């Protein structure tokens, strides 16, 4: 999986596109902070329902790292993932 999409890789098959899917899922969740496993299950539901590429846990973790590096998400004292607005 590539970081950025190009003419051979579509947006949903890049880490940047997957990061967008993760962030949208996190923002649309019912609670303010979620665990990594809960978010992983919601992302899997969303990608399978929308017909997007299936991802593995390693790719999901890499996308979380990108979101954290860009300071888009953070972690609270209990280790839950929160979206920074």
Residue pairs with C-beta under 8 A, 6 or more apart in sequence:
1 13
1 14
1 15
1 18
1 59
1 62
2 9
2 13
2 14
2 15
3 14
3 15
3 16
3 66
4 14
4 15
4 16
5 11
5 13
5 14
5 16
5 17
10 17
11 17
11 20
12 18
12 21
12 52
12 53
13 53
15 59
15 62
15 63
15 66
16 66
18 55
18 59
18 60
18 63
19 63
19 66
19 67
19 72
21 43
21 46
21 47
21 52
22 39
22 43
22 60
22 63
22 64
22 67
23 67
23 72
23 73
23 83
24 46
25 39
25 42
25 43
25 46
26 34
26 39
26 73
26 81
26 83
27 83
29 38
29 39
29 42
32 82
33 76
33 78
33 80
33 81
33 82
34 42
34 80
34 81
35 79
35 80
35 81
36 64
36 81
39 81
40 57
40 60
43 55
43 60
44 54
44 55
46 52
47 53
47 54
47 55
48 54
64 73
64 81
67 73
68 74
68 75
71 84
72 83
72 84
73 81
73 82
73 83
73 84
74 81
74 82
74 84
75 81
75 82
76 82
